[in-house]
Amino acid sequence: MAKQTIETLIQAGKATAAPPLGPALGPTGVNIGQVVAEINKKTAPLAGMQVPVKVTIDTETKEFSIEIGTPPAAALIKKEAGIKKGAGNPLLDKVADLKIQQIMKVAKTKEDALLGKDLKMKVLEIAGTCQSMGVMIEGMNAHDAIDAIHEGKYDELISSGRTELTEEEMKALEEEKKKLQADMEKRRSEWEAKGKEILKKLEGKANKVIRKALEEAEIPMPIINELAPAEEVKKE
């Protein structure tokens, strides 16, 4: 029984018979409309994201099977949080807040790629990714949330497997995201003002002296690089 495999990347929920999928499926004789419909059905929960798709076709019977890959955990977290990117400085900046149910949803989506032996362990892995992105969990720094998960605070909720959020919970998260964004912008303005004050005091000094002073003032490196870009080292 001969089989042919086609692998491609598609926009979740929006597969069509157009390239790259249609032309690849055409020579196999499979019902392209059925394949497209099945792909869109399976990828609908990941709408708005690019996902890898693998179509395996029996060249004799024209039967097919579809395997859907999953985006990286960070991409799924950004989708749940409604953000375009994580924090540039996750130790100081927090860009969003997620509920345990949302962490569970990501963990379930990525379960085949995670190492944890059960859902709780997989949730901890996703929480670790949140920590590196500056995403809070249940109103806490991800590090504190990880401790709370280890201590069993969310065992009952995790065991329930419930990943849906109420309308009130979604609204509260959106308000929290706006507040975090405002706080982050305020801190950035304060750091920029402080940095410019240092630049004014050290006007005419060597760039490395200025950068050192900015670092000693605990100004985040991304802002230091904007205010006093590092000089390129010329190669002989």
C-alpha positions as CSV (number, residue, x, y, z in Angstrom):
1,M,0.0,0.0,0.0
2,A,1.8,3.1,-1.3
3,K,1.5,6.3,0.6
4,Q,2.5,9.9,-0.2
5,T,3.1,12.6,2.4
6,I,2.7,16.3,2.0
7,E,3.9,18.7,4.6
8,T,3.2,22.5,4.6
9,L,2.6,25.5,6.8
10,I,-0.9,27.1,6.7
11,Q,-2.9,29.8,8.3
12,A,-5.0,28.0,10.9
13,G,-8.7,27.7,9.9
14,K,-8.0,29.3,6.5
15,A,-6.6,26.5,4.3
16,T,-7.7,26.7,0.6
17,A,-7.1,24.9,-2.6
18,A,-4.7,27.7,-3.6
19,P,-0.9,27.3,-3.3
20,P,0.8,25.8,-1.4
21,L,-1.7,23.2,-0.5
22,G,-3.8,22.7,-3.7
23,P,-1.0,22.2,-6.2
24,A,0.7,19.7,-3.9
25,L,-2.5,17.7,-3.4
26,G,-3.7,17.8,-7.1
27,P,-1.4,15.1,-8.5
28,T,-2.4,12.7,-5.7
29,G,-6.0,12.4,-6.9
30,V,-7.4,13.0,-3.4
31,N,-10.5,15.0,-2.9
32,I,-8.9,18.4,-2.2
33,G,-12.2,19.9,-0.9
34,Q,-12.4,17.3,1.8
35,V,-8.8,17.7,2.8
36,V,-9.1,21.5,3.1
37,A,-12.3,21.2,5.1
38,E,-10.8,18.7,7.5
39,I,-7.7,20.8,8.0
40,N,-9.8,23.9,8.7
41,K,-11.9,22.0,11.2
42,K,-8.8,20.7,13.1
43,T,-6.9,24.0,13.1
44,A,-9.9,26.2,14.0
45,P,-8.9,26.5,17.7
46,L,-5.5,27.9,16.6
47,A,-7.1,30.6,14.3
48,G,-4.7,33.5,13.5
49,M,-1.6,31.4,13.8
50,Q,0.7,29.6,11.3
51,V,0.6,25.8,11.9
52,P,2.4,22.9,10.3
53,V,0.2,20.4,8.6
54,K,1.0,16.8,7.5
55,V,-1.3,15.1,5.0
56,T,-0.7,11.4,4.4
57,I,-2.5,9.9,1.3
58,D,-3.1,6.3,0.3
59,T,-2.3,6.6,-3.4
60,E,-4.5,3.6,-4.2
61,T,-7.7,4.2,-2.2
62,K,-7.2,8.0,-2.0
63,E,-8.0,7.9,1.7
64,F,-6.1,10.4,3.8
65,S,-5.1,11.3,7.3
66,I,-4.1,14.7,8.7
67,E,-1.7,15.5,11.5
68,I,-1.6,19.0,12.9
69,G,1.5,20.3,14.5
70,T,1.4,23.0,17.1
71,P,3.1,26.4,17.3
72,P,5.7,27.1,19.9
73,A,4.5,27.4,23.5
74,A,5.5,31.1,23.5
75,A,3.2,31.7,20.4
76,L,0.3,30.0,22.2
77,I,0.9,32.1,25.3
78,K,0.9,35.3,23.3
79,K,-2.4,34.3,21.7
80,E,-4.0,33.6,25.0
81,A,-2.7,36.8,26.5
82,G,-3.6,38.9,23.4
83,I,-0.1,40.3,23.0
84,K,2.3,40.6,20.1
85,K,5.5,40.0,22.1
86,G,6.8,39.2,25.5
87,A,8.6,41.6,27.8
88,G,12.0,42.9,26.8
89,N,13.0,42.8,30.4
90,P,10.8,40.1,32.0
91,L,12.4,40.6,35.5
92,L,10.9,44.1,35.6
93,D,8.2,44.4,33.0
94,K,5.0,42.4,33.0
95,V,3.0,42.5,29.8
96,A,-0.1,40.4,30.7
97,D,-1.8,38.2,33.3
98,L,-3.2,34.7,32.6
99,K,-5.5,32.4,34.5
100,I,-4.5,28.8,35.3
101,Q,-7.2,27.6,32.9
102,Q,-5.4,29.4,30.1
103,I,-2.1,27.8,31.1
104,M,-3.8,24.4,31.1
105,K,-5.2,25.1,27.6
106,V,-1.7,25.8,26.3
107,A,-0.4,22.7,28.1
108,K,-3.1,20.5,26.6
109,T,-2.4,21.9,23.1
110,K,1.3,21.2,23.5
111,E,1.0,18.0,25.6
112,D,2.7,15.7,23.0
113,A,5.7,18.0,23.0
114,L,6.0,18.5,26.7
115,L,8.0,16.3,29.1
116,G,5.8,16.3,32.1
117,K,4.2,13.0,33.1
118,D,0.8,14.5,33.9
119,L,-1.1,17.7,33.3
120,K,0.2,19.4,36.5
121,M,3.8,18.9,35.4
122,K,3.0,20.1,31.9
123,V,1.3,23.2,33.4
124,L,4.5,23.9,35.3
125,E,6.5,23.8,32.0
126,I,4.2,26.4,30.4
127,A,4.4,28.5,33.5
128,G,8.2,28.5,33.2
129,T,7.8,29.9,29.6
130,C,5.5,32.6,31.0
131,Q,8.2,33.6,33.5
132,S,10.7,34.1,30.6
133,M,8.2,36.3,28.8
134,G,7.1,38.6,31.6
135,V,3.6,37.1,31.7
136,M,2.0,36.9,35.1
137,I,-0.3,34.0,36.3
138,E,-3.3,34.5,38.6
139,G,-2.1,38.0,39.4
140,M,1.3,36.8,40.6
141,N,4.8,36.8,39.1
142,A,5.1,33.5,37.3
143,H,7.8,32.4,39.7
144,D,5.4,32.8,42.7
145,A,2.7,31.0,40.7
146,I,5.0,28.1,40.0
147,D,5.6,27.8,43.8
148,A,1.8,27.9,44.3
149,I,1.3,25.2,41.7
150,H,4.0,23.0,43.4
151,E,2.3,23.5,46.7
152,G,-1.0,22.2,45.3
153,K,-3.0,25.4,45.4
154,Y,-4.5,24.7,41.9
155,D,-4.7,20.9,42.1
156,E,-8.5,20.7,42.1
157,L,-8.8,23.1,39.2
158,I,-6.1,21.2,37.2
159,S,-7.8,17.9,37.9
160,S,-11.1,19.2,36.6
161,G,-9.5,19.9,33.2
162,R,-11.7,23.0,32.8
163,T,-10.1,25.5,30.5
164,E,-13.0,27.8,29.8
165,L,-13.1,31.3,31.3
166,T,-16.2,33.3,32.2
167,E,-17.0,36.6,30.5
168,E,-16.2,38.3,33.8
169,E,-12.8,36.7,34.0
170,M,-11.9,37.6,30.5
171,K,-13.0,41.2,31.1
172,A,-10.9,41.4,34.3
173,L,-7.8,40.0,32.5
174,E,-8.2,42.7,29.7
175,E,-8.4,45.4,32.4
176,E,-5.3,44.0,34.1
177,K,-3.4,43.9,30.8
178,K,-4.2,47.6,30.2
179,K,-3.0,48.5,33.7
180,L,0.3,46.5,33.3
181,Q,0.9,48.3,29.9
182,A,0.3,51.7,31.5
183,D,2.7,50.8,34.4
184,M,5.3,49.6,32.0
185,E,5.1,52.8,29.9
186,K,5.3,54.9,33.1
187,R,8.5,53.0,34.2
188,R,10.0,53.4,30.8
189,S,9.4,57.1,30.8
190,E,11.0,57.4,34.2
191,W,14.1,55.4,33.1
192,E,14.4,57.5,29.9
193,A,14.2,60.7,31.9
194,K,16.8,59.5,34.4
195,G,19.1,58.3,31.5
196,K,18.9,61.6,29.7
197,E,19.8,63.4,32.9
198,I,22.9,61.3,33.2
199,L,23.7,61.9,29.5
200,K,23.5,65.7,30.2
201,K,25.8,65.5,33.2
202,L,28.3,63.4,31.3
203,E,28.2,65.3,28.0
204,G,31.5,65.0,26.2
205,K,32.6,61.9,28.2
206,A,33.6,58.7,26.5
207,N,30.7,56.4,25.5
208,K,31.9,53.6,27.7
209,V,31.9,55.9,30.7
210,I,28.3,57.0,29.9
211,R,27.2,53.4,29.5
212,K,28.8,52.4,32.8
213,A,27.0,55.2,34.6
214,L,23.7,54.2,33.0
215,E,24.2,50.6,34.1
216,E,25.1,51.7,37.6
217,A,21.8,53.6,37.7
218,E,20.1,50.3,37.0
219,I,18.6,51.5,33.7
220,P,17.5,48.5,31.6
221,M,20.0,47.5,28.9
222,P,17.5,48.0,25.9
223,I,17.1,51.7,27.0
224,I,20.8,52.1,27.5
225,N,21.4,50.9,23.9
226,E,18.9,53.5,22.7
227,L,20.4,56.3,24.6
228,A,24.1,55.4,24.2
229,P,24.5,52.7,21.5
230,A,27.5,50.4,22.0
231,E,30.4,51.3,19.7
232,E,31.3,48.7,17.2
233,V,34.8,47.2,17.6
234,K,36.7,47.6,14.4
235,K,38.6,44.5,13.2
236,E,42.2,45.0,12.0
